[in-house]
């Protein structure tokens, strides 16, 4: 009869080290995982990640916005975006200040519009549009939204179309009664032209000329069914 | 066998039941059916294999239920089910922790079946999103097998990803894993070469039950004993994706003494090919050899299979946390009206493991999309009417504006995508 000794040696020698490693890995992994999950569950406000001074400044700016009847949620969103992108406190405060200034300008220019329209106009100003270029949008048909126009406008400036060219093109289409689909079609065409190597400004002008629109209304008079925002800050 | 049949049918039915929108956004599932040929002596030479899989995903956790049933002559020959829960921490400085818990049951006509519960923790270290290593440890507790103690399971591995999904030769992932198992088992007093073996000094000779005797191939009246066992598996695997073709191959070697490792489990090789006919339908074929799984009471087997995979929402097969920071791989992006005023974000990007979006609608916190097809990702969101800013990233890479929508410079010198939700779109359904 042949007997073999167990290859693992005396109980408690190598097994201790294997168990110790396993236990260490188990405890470390469990603590990291649970701590992270718990931290995410209990985090009340992501603004709390900012230092006290920055957080105070952000709250003051948000209070200012609310007192002026502006959507403070837009300021909070900018701050949270900065936190997610790991921007430094100084940059975040500057961005929130700029957003508040843009919202004020948008309100002055457009009048008492809905918060989402105000936010879109502020984004357009941030993209590079001038306040005076938004004046045309103070007058609009009841139920007509200028959000898509603002979006395409902001994109065109971002792609290198001169601000004046973008403004005149979008304003012309707006006056012609272009709908959202027309603005999107224009954007698609200009984008493909730019990708083919055309100058952004030239591509836009060419595409606007071939974009159909309704006949413009009499200059200075809102068309039938349109209203003017008369109140301003 | 009724219990297993009901379990398989329930799992299969769960794949077909439409869920609420919030839940459906986090569910992925697939169903495999095909002809399976084996040579393990347990199953008939040729059977039909049905394998449903169901997964519920959350940002840092997922719950998976997976089953397989082998049918022959309309009789269920063997059923195998496993429920897994995984918690994953976010990656911090390239380090990620993972906790895995599994509960499984395997039943066949021959034996009573086996059960196992195991818990495992892994710590991953990622290198530049294209490679990594991990170290893990855990405990597995089997029942109704020859193993009579908890098994210490320690594993370590390394992986590397080569190529890119858009490259001519696709992308390949190479993985090497070393897993060590240590446990006590009731063993025959003879090894596989009929040589007599000693028992553990602390474990006397024991009389084995008839079921255990069948497992040990012992004659009545012959004793077995409890013995400390250990074996280690070294496995190398390759997963290669090029176009609609996915190839997986693995080869391994089991280290251990002859009374712990049977000759038919010393080496194994297997390969599987998947050809995607569409986003949700694929043909699968393959074959090879699988080693015995002592903790689950499953013998070594050679197999060949050919079948069809119907993926309502296919689950990624990659076994390692592969990441590629290439948001430029995103082929298309669109928003569609969904039920109850929700908007569905639909993104097409192939060869990646995760797709996230963030924007003003999420307070700029990342939201993970659910894979709905081979390269189709979706997420339902309550987007209010207005202009929304949105960014996308894949595999934890840099945030970028999605393709195909207007963009603008954001307040932090980056670029952000712009999505307009009109009141009509918001209330369209």
Interface residues (C-beta under 8 A of the other chain):
Chain A: X1 X2 X3 X4 X5 X6 X7 X8 X11 X15 X18 X19 X21 X22 X23 X24 X25 X26 X28 X29 X30 X32 X33 X34 X36 X37 X40 X46 X76 X77 X78 X80 X81 X82 X83 X84 X85 X87 X91 X95 X98 X99 X115 X116 X117 X119 X120 X123 X126 X127 X145 X147 X148 X150 X151 X152 X154 X155 X157 X158 X180 X187
Chain B: X60 X61 X87 X88 X89 X90 X95 X97 X98 X99 X119 X121 X122 X123 X135 X136 X137 X138 X139 X152 X153 X154 X180 X182 X191 X195 X196 X197 X198 X200 X202 X227 X228 X230 X257 X259 X358 X360 X363 X364 X365 X366 X384 X385 X386 X387 X389 X399 X406 X407 X408 X409 X410 X411 X412 X414 X415 X418 X420 X422 X423
